């Protein structure tokens, strides 16, 4: 069984993952409103991935016999100045998630909670990938945002993304 402190940190992380899902869904809605359905698709899938992350943490807490406490989720922003702002905010959101996961990992390590440390390794690897991808997309949107033809191609590129659930382990 994990400590109450670690369980509380993971419960908080579940709420953060759920907030991120709502935030990405809000970003998706903004792009749908601009008829950029491919970019909207990208953020819709990001939302689904965040919910999957929350589910993994929920299941982990259940598996180790910890109390699961669903936290409040605040309303995410829904008004954005432009597409570039959204991608910059998405990268910032990923960095927040990474920092929070690292905090849980640090505390679990300090407690000698090797089950949680092992469990969180998947999330560490996932966040490295998420931040790299988000950073690359910031670079791309900055290049194409003022060029309608390039933005169209970028939208088409992101329309190809499909949701693929990751294995539980």
C-alpha positions as CSV (number, residue, x, y, z in Angstrom):
1,X,0.0,0.0,0.0
2,X,1.2,3.5,-0.8
3,X,1.3,6.3,1.7
4,X,-1.6,8.8,2.0
5,X,0.8,11.6,0.8
6,X,1.6,9.7,-2.5
7,X,-2.1,8.7,-2.9
8,X,-3.1,12.4,-2.5
9,X,-0.5,13.5,-5.0
10,X,-1.8,11.0,-7.6
11,X,-5.4,11.9,-6.8
12,X,-4.4,15.5,-7.6
13,X,-2.6,14.4,-10.8
14,X,-5.8,12.7,-11.9
15,X,-7.6,16.0,-11.6
16,X,-4.8,17.7,-13.5
17,X,-5.0,15.2,-16.3
18,X,-8.8,15.7,-16.5
19,X,-8.3,19.4,-16.5
20,X,-5.8,19.0,-19.4
21,X,-8.4,16.9,-21.2
22,X,-10.9,19.7,-20.9
23,X,-8.4,22.3,-21.9
24,X,-7.5,20.4,-25.1
25,X,-11.1,19.9,-25.8
26,X,-11.6,23.7,-25.5
27,X,-8.7,24.2,-27.9
28,X,-10.3,21.7,-30.3
29,X,-13.6,23.6,-30.2
30,X,-11.8,26.8,-31.1
31,X,-10.3,25.2,-34.2
32,X,-13.6,23.6,-35.2
33,X,-15.0,27.1,-35.0
34,X,-12.4,28.3,-37.5
35,X,-13.1,25.3,-39.8
36,X,-9.6,23.9,-39.1
37,X,-11.0,20.4,-38.5
38,X,-7.6,18.7,-38.8
39,X,-6.0,20.8,-36.0
40,X,-9.2,20.3,-34.0
41,X,-8.8,16.6,-34.5
42,X,-5.3,16.8,-33.1
43,X,-6.5,18.5,-29.9
44,X,-9.5,16.2,-29.6
45,X,-7.1,13.2,-29.5
46,X,-4.9,15.0,-27.0
47,X,-8.0,15.3,-24.8
48,X,-8.6,11.6,-25.1
49,X,-5.0,10.8,-24.2
50,X,-5.2,12.9,-21.1
51,X,-8.3,11.0,-20.0
52,X,-6.5,7.8,-20.6
53,X,-3.7,9.0,-18.4
54,X,-6.2,9.8,-15.6
55,X,-7.7,6.4,-16.0
56,X,-4.3,4.7,-15.6
57,X,-3.7,6.6,-12.4
58,X,-7.2,5.8,-11.1
59,X,-6.6,2.1,-11.8
60,X,-3.2,2.2,-10.1
61,X,-4.6,3.7,-7.0
62,X,-7.3,1.1,-7.0
63,X,-4.8,-1.7,-7.5
64,X,-2.7,-0.6,-4.6
65,X,-5.7,-0.2,-2.3
66,X,-5.4,3.6,-2.0
67,X,-8.4,5.8,-1.5
68,X,-9.5,7.5,-4.7
69,X,-10.7,11.0,-4.3
70,X,-12.0,12.8,-7.3
71,X,-10.9,16.5,-7.3
72,X,-12.6,19.5,-8.7
73,X,-11.8,20.5,-12.2
74,X,-11.9,24.2,-13.0
75,X,-13.2,25.5,-16.3
76,X,-10.5,25.9,-18.9
77,X,-10.2,29.0,-21.1
78,X,-12.1,28.9,-24.3
79,X,-11.2,32.2,-25.9
80,X,-7.9,32.4,-27.7
81,X,-6.2,35.2,-29.7
82,X,-4.9,32.9,-32.5
83,X,-3.7,29.5,-33.4
84,X,-0.1,30.2,-32.3
85,X,-1.3,31.2,-28.8
86,X,-3.1,27.8,-28.5
87,X,0.0,25.7,-29.4
88,X,2.1,27.8,-27.0
89,X,-0.4,27.2,-24.2
90,X,-0.5,23.5,-25.1
91,X,3.2,23.3,-24.7
92,X,3.0,25.1,-21.3
93,X,0.3,22.7,-20.2
94,X,2.5,19.7,-21.0
95,X,5.3,21.3,-18.9
96,X,2.9,21.7,-16.0
97,X,2.0,18.0,-16.2
98,X,5.6,16.9,-16.5
99,X,6.6,19.0,-13.4
100,X,3.7,17.5,-11.4
101,X,4.6,13.9,-12.4
102,X,8.2,14.5,-11.5
103,X,7.1,15.8,-8.1
104,X,5.2,12.6,-7.4
105,X,8.2,10.6,-8.6
106,X,10.5,12.5,-6.3
107,X,8.3,11.9,-3.3
108,X,7.8,8.3,-4.1
109,X,11.5,7.8,-4.5
110,X,12.1,9.6,-1.1
111,X,9.6,7.2,0.5
112,X,11.1,4.1,-1.1
113,X,7.8,3.5,-2.8
114,X,9.2,1.4,-5.7
115,X,5.8,0.4,-7.0
116,X,4.8,4.0,-7.7
117,X,8.3,4.8,-9.0
118,X,8.0,1.9,-11.5
119,X,4.4,2.9,-12.4
120,X,5.4,6.5,-13.1
121,X,8.2,5.6,-15.4
122,X,5.7,5.2,-18.3
123,X,4.5,8.7,-17.6
124,X,8.0,10.1,-17.6
125,X,8.6,8.6,-21.0
126,X,5.2,9.8,-22.2
127,X,5.9,13.4,-21.1
128,X,9.3,13.5,-22.9
129,X,7.5,12.6,-26.1
130,X,4.6,15.0,-25.4
131,X,6.8,17.9,-24.7
132,X,9.0,17.2,-27.8
133,X,5.9,16.9,-30.0
134,X,4.3,20.1,-28.6
135,X,7.5,22.0,-29.1
136,X,7.8,20.9,-32.7
137,X,4.2,21.9,-33.3
138,X,4.8,25.4,-31.8
139,X,7.7,25.8,-34.3
140,X,5.5,24.6,-37.2
141,X,2.5,26.8,-36.4
142,X,4.7,29.9,-36.1
143,X,6.0,29.1,-39.6
144,X,2.6,28.6,-41.2
145,X,0.1,30.7,-39.3
146,X,0.3,33.7,-41.6
147,X,0.2,31.7,-44.8
148,X,-3.2,30.3,-45.6
149,X,-1.9,27.6,-48.0
150,X,0.7,26.4,-45.5
151,X,-1.9,26.5,-42.7
152,X,-4.2,24.4,-44.9
153,X,-1.4,21.8,-45.4
154,X,-0.7,21.8,-41.6
155,X,-4.4,21.3,-40.9
156,X,-4.4,18.3,-43.4
157,X,-1.3,16.8,-41.7
158,X,-2.9,16.9,-38.2
159,X,-6.2,15.5,-39.6
160,X,-4.3,12.2,-40.1
161,X,-3.8,11.6,-36.4
162,X,-5.9,8.8,-34.8
163,X,-6.4,7.9,-31.2
164,X,-4.6,4.7,-30.3
165,X,-5.0,3.6,-26.7
166,X,-1.7,2.7,-25.0
167,X,-1.4,-0.6,-23.3
168,X,-2.1,-0.5,-19.6
169,X,1.5,-1.5,-18.7
